[in-house]
Amino acid sequence: MSDEQLVDPFGRRITYLRLSVTDRCDFRCTYCMSEDMVFAPRAQILTLEELYAVADAFIGLGVKRIRITGGEPLVRKGVVGLLEKLGARNELEDLSITTNGSQLPHLAGKLRAAGVKRLNISLDSLRRERFAEFTRRDSLDQVLAGIDAARAAGFSRIKLNSVVQRDRNDDEVLDLVEFAMARDLDISFIEEMPLGSVSSHSREITFCSSDEVRARIEQRHALVRSSHATGGPSRYWQVAGSATRVGFISPHSNNFCGDCNRVRVTAEGKLVLCLGHEGALDLKALMRRHPGDAQRLRHALVEALHLKPERHFFRNDEQVQVVRFMSVTGG
């Protein structure tokens, strides 16, 4: 391991990397991308070898957790091979994936065998028509089958992720919690982040805070504050009498920046130091200008951390604060 460390100006140690392997997806979720999304040319996307080189540099600088994201990461050809290489790294304490679940019916077993420890599966609705409205795809049955396949593959913890929007799916909060409870899954409810310009809804009108969601759950189920932590921004509560933990990701109402331990690398090789800021370092240009120079790459990462901001400042109004969509940034 290098003597250099990833520490930002506020003393926060970076131990968690979210690495996007593609900007492409087989869904078109309304809060994540536009219907007519224009994807980056394939030549602009990091190769599998470059993705591994980025991960290797971060591991060498003390990163212990890597989450593979997208787009939908499981539509990337060759991704299982990349996961096998990362899964063999003993320095990693956790290798996980965020997925929409569509590819899990045929890939769940391979992911577990590759060394993936945890899965986050997006699920915003259990109602077929509403699911199709959110994702612009009629694929609920496929996702539910993917969840079953992941359970059958033996993952120790599977977590559902639900973006809650007022008058769009907030009436399903209890249904989603009880769906998770019946299957011993965890679930996190997420306040929508203002990334990219959307036309399907008004973010100001549909905003639903984590406190509102928790109050709705507590109408039927007692929640006990949990010390459980995964390295991400979720703050967890245990459903009393159940194995299910409920997490809340609250970028608006309960800013989680104080203990931020993570950075993102996009599929195009941009190092994003903060989800709520536009600035990024072009790692792809550096790697292609100096192929195989691992020391130069590690040094660039250390230097970039000096620019990591203290926090983001998300608002609930209609003004677009960050132009890039979540699918471009990496979930």
C-alpha positions in Angstrom: 0.0 0.0 0.0 1.2 3.5 -0.8 2.3 5.8 2.0 0.1 8.5 0.5 -3.5 8.7 1.9 -6.8 10.0 0.6 -7.6 12.7 3.2 -9.6 15.8 2.3 -9.0 19.4 3.7 -11.6 18.7 6.5 -9.8 15.6 7.8 -12.2 13.1 6.3 -10.5 9.8 5.2 -11.7 8.4 1.9 -12.2 4.6 2.2 -15.2 4.1 -0.2 -15.3 4.3 -4.0 -18.4 4.2 -6.1 -17.1 3.1 -9.6 -19.5 3.4 -12.5 -18.8 0.9 -15.3 -21.4 2.2 -17.8 -23.7 5.1 -18.4 -26.1 2.8 -20.2 -29.3 1.3 -18.8 -32.1 -0.9 -19.9 -34.6 1.3 -17.9 -35.3 5.0 -18.2 -36.2 6.0 -14.6 -37.7 9.4 -14.6 -35.5 10.8 -11.8 -32.3 9.3 -13.3 -32.3 10.0 -17.0 -34.4 11.4 -19.9 -36.4 9.2 -22.2 -34.2 10.1 -25.2 -31.0 9.9 -23.3 -27.8 10.3 -25.4 -25.1 8.0 -24.1 -21.4 8.6 -24.4 -19.6 7.0 -27.4 -18.1 3.7 -26.4 -14.6 5.0 -27.1 -15.1 7.6 -24.3 -16.0 4.9 -21.7 -13.2 3.4 -19.6 -12.1 0.0 -20.7 -12.4 -2.9 -18.2 -8.6 -2.7 -17.8 -8.8 1.0 -17.1 -11.6 0.5 -14.6 -9.5 -2.1 -12.8 -6.5 0.3 -12.8 -8.6 3.0 -11.2 -9.9 0.5 -8.6 -6.3 -0.7 -8.0 -5.1 2.8 -7.4 -7.8 3.5 -4.8 -7.1 0.2 -3.1 -3.5 1.1 -2.9 -4.4 4.3 -1.2 -6.5 2.6 1.5 -10.0 2.3 0.0 -11.7 -0.7 1.7 -15.1 -0.6 0.0 -16.0 -0.5 -3.7 -19.5 -0.3 -5.0 -20.0 -1.0 -8.7 -22.7 1.3 -10.3 -24.0 2.6 -13.6 -26.3 3.2 -15.5 -27.1 -0.4 -15.0 -23.8 -2.0 -14.3 -24.9 -5.5 -15.3 -25.5 -4.6 -18.9 -21.8 -3.9 -19.3 -20.2 -6.8 -21.2 -17.4 -8.4 -19.3 -18.4 -6.9 -16.0 -18.3 -10.3 -14.2 -14.7 -10.7 -15.1 -13.9 -7.3 -13.6 -15.8 -8.3 -10.5 -13.8 -11.6 -10.2 -10.5 -9.6 -10.2 -11.8 -7.2 -7.6 -13.3 -10.0 -5.5 -9.9 -11.6 -5.3 -8.4 -8.5 -3.7 -8.0 -9.4 0.0 -7.6 -5.7 0.9 -11.2 -5.0 0.1 -13.6 -5.5 3.0 -16.7 -5.0 0.9 -17.5 -5.4 -2.9 -21.1 -4.5 -3.7 -23.3 -3.5 -6.6 -26.3 -1.2 -7.2 -28.6 -2.6 -9.8 -32.1 -2.3 -11.1 -32.4 -6.1 -10.8 -33.3 -6.8 -14.4 -30.2 -9.0 -15.1 -30.2 -10.8 -11.7 -32.3 -13.8 -12.9 -29.3 -15.1 -14.9 -26.4 -13.3 -13.1 -27.1 -13.5 -9.4 -25.2 -16.8 -8.9 -22.2 -15.6 -11.0 -22.0 -12.3 -9.0 -21.9 -14.2 -5.7 -19.2 -16.6 -7.0 -17.2 -13.6 -8.2 -17.0 -12.3 -4.6 -19.7 -9.6 -4.6 -20.9 -9.4 -0.9 -23.9 -7.1 -1.1 -26.6 -6.1 -3.5 -28.7 -2.9 -3.6 -31.7 -3.3 -5.8 -33.8 -0.3 -6.9 -37.6 -0.8 -6.4 -39.8 2.2 -6.3 -43.2 0.5 -6.7 -44.8 -2.9 -6.4 -47.7 -1.9 -8.8 -47.1 -2.9 -12.4 -48.5 0.3 -14.0 -46.8 2.6 -11.6 -43.5 0.8 -11.9 -43.8 1.2 -15.7 -44.4 5.0 -15.2 -41.3 5.3 -13.0 -39.0 3.2 -15.2 -40.7 3.7 -18.6 -40.4 0.0 -18.9 -43.0 -2.8 -18.1 -40.4 -4.9 -16.2 -41.7 -5.4 -12.6 -42.0 -9.1 -12.9 -38.4 -9.3 -14.2 -37.1 -7.3 -11.2 -39.2 -9.4 -8.7 -37.7 -12.5 -10.3 -34.2 -10.9 -9.9 -34.8 -10.3 -6.2 -35.8 -14.0 -5.8 -32.7 -15.1 -7.7 -30.5 -13.0 -5.4 -32.0 -14.5 -2.3 -31.6 -18.0 -3.8 -28.0 -17.3 -4.6 -27.3 -16.8 -0.9 -26.4 -13.1 -0.5 -26.2 -12.4 3.2 -27.7 -8.9 2.9 -29.8 -7.6 0.1 -31.1 -4.0 0.3 -33.9 -2.4 -1.7 -33.6 1.3 -2.6 -36.8 3.4 -3.1 -36.9 7.0 -4.2 -40.0 8.4 -2.5 -42.1 11.1 -4.2 -45.2 12.7 -2.8 -48.4 11.7 -4.6 -46.5 9.4 -6.9 -45.5 6.5 -4.7 -45.5 7.7 -1.0 -48.7 5.7 -0.5 -46.6 2.5 -1.0 -44.1 3.1 1.8 -45.7 0.5 4.1 -46.2 -2.0 1.3 -42.5 -1.7 0.4 -41.4 -2.1 4.1 -43.7 -5.2 4.5 -42.4 -6.6 1.2 -38.9 -6.4 2.6 -39.9 -7.8 6.0 -41.5 -10.9 4.4 -38.2 -11.7 2.7 -35.7 -10.6 5.4 -34.4 -7.8 3.2 -33.3 -4.3 4.2 -34.7 -1.2 2.5 -33.6 2.4 2.2 -35.9 5.3 1.3 -34.2 8.2 -0.6 -35.1 11.8 -1.0 -34.8 12.6 -4.7 -31.6 14.5 -5.6 -31.7 17.5 -7.9 -29.5 16.0 -10.6 -30.3 16.7 -14.3 -33.4 18.4 -15.7 -36.6 16.3 -15.5 -39.9 16.8 -17.3 -42.0 14.0 -15.8 -42.7 15.8 -12.5 -42.0 18.9 -10.3 -39.3 18.1 -7.8 -40.6 20.9 -5.6 -44.1 19.5 -5.5 -43.1 15.8 -5.2 -40.5 16.2 -2.5 -41.1 13.9 0.5 -38.8 14.1 3.5 -37.3 11.2 5.3 -39.1 12.3 8.5 -42.4 12.0 6.7 -41.6 8.6 5.5 -40.5 7.4 8.9 -43.7 8.7 10.5 -45.7 6.8 8.0 -43.9 3.6 8.8 -44.3 4.2 12.6 -48.0 4.3 12.2 -47.8 0.5 12.0 -44.3 -0.7 12.9 -42.1 0.4 15.8 -38.6 1.5 14.6 -35.5 1.3 16.9 -32.4 3.3 16.1 -29.7 1.0 14.8 -25.9 1.4 14.9 -25.7 -0.5 11.6 -23.5 1.2 9.0 -22.5 0.2 5.5 -20.1 3.0 4.8 -22.7 4.8 2.7 -25.1 7.7 3.7 -28.0 5.6 4.9 -29.0 6.0 8.6 -30.7 2.9 9.8 -33.5 1.9 12.1 -34.5 -1.7 13.0 -38.1 -2.8 12.5 -39.0 -4.2 16.0 -39.5 -7.9 15.9 -38.0 -8.2 12.4 -34.7 -8.8 10.7 -35.4 -5.9 8.4 -33.5 -2.6 8.8 -34.9 0.6 7.3 -32.5 3.2 6.1 -33.0 6.9 5.2 -30.9 8.8 2.7 -31.7 12.4 3.3 -29.6 14.8 1.2 -32.1 17.6 1.8 -33.5 17.3 5.3 -30.6 15.6 7.2 -27.3 16.5 5.4 -24.9 13.5 5.6 -21.8 15.4 4.5 -20.0 15.7 7.9 -18.8 12.1 7.8 -18.4 11.7 4.0 -15.9 9.0 3.3 -16.5 8.5 -0.5 -15.9 9.7 -4.0 -17.2 8.6 -7.4 -15.6 7.8 -10.7 -17.9 8.0 -13.7 -17.9 5.5 -16.6 -16.0 8.2 -18.6 -13.3 8.4 -16.0 -14.3 11.6 -14.2 -13.4 11.7 -10.5 -16.4 13.3 -8.9 -15.5 14.6 -5.4 -19.0 15.6 -4.4 -22.4 14.6 -5.8 -23.7 18.1 -5.4 -20.9 19.9 -7.3 -20.0 19.9 -11.0 -16.2 19.9 -10.7 -14.4 16.7 -11.7 -10.9 15.4 -12.5 -10.4 13.7 -15.9 -8.7 10.4 -14.9 -9.2 8.9 -18.4 -7.1 11.6 -20.0 -4.3 11.1 -17.5 -4.3 7.3 -17.9 -4.4 7.4 -21.7 -1.6 10.0 -21.7 0.5 7.9 -19.3 -0.6 4.3 -19.7 0.5 2.0 -17.0 1.8 4.7 -14.7 0.1 3.7 -11.5 2.2 6.0 -9.3 1.2 9.1 -11.3 -2.5 8.0 -11.1 -2.3 7.5 -7.3 -0.6 10.9 -6.9 -3.3 12.6 -8.9 -6.0 11.1 -6.7 -4.2 12.3 -3.6 -3.8 15.8 -5.0 -7.5 16.0 -6.2 -8.7 15.3 -2.6 -7.5 18.8 -1.7 -10.4 20.2 -3.8 -13.1 18.1 -2.1 -15.8 20.6 -0.8 -17.1 20.4 2.7 -20.7 19.8 1.7 -23.4 20.0 -0.9 -26.3 22.6 -0.8 -29.3 20.9 -2.4 -32.5 22.8 -2.7 -36.1 21.7 -3.4 -37.0 24.3 -6.0 -37.1 23.7 -9.8 -33.7 25.3 -10.5 -31.2 22.6 -11.8 -28.2 22.7 -9.5 -26.2 19.9 -11.2 -26.6 19.4 -14.9 -25.5 15.8 -15.1 -28.0 13.1 -14.5 -27.5 10.4 -11.8 -27.0 7.8 -14.5 -24.0 9.8 -15.7 -22.5 10.3 -12.3 -22.9 6.7 -11.1 -25.5 5.8 -8.5 
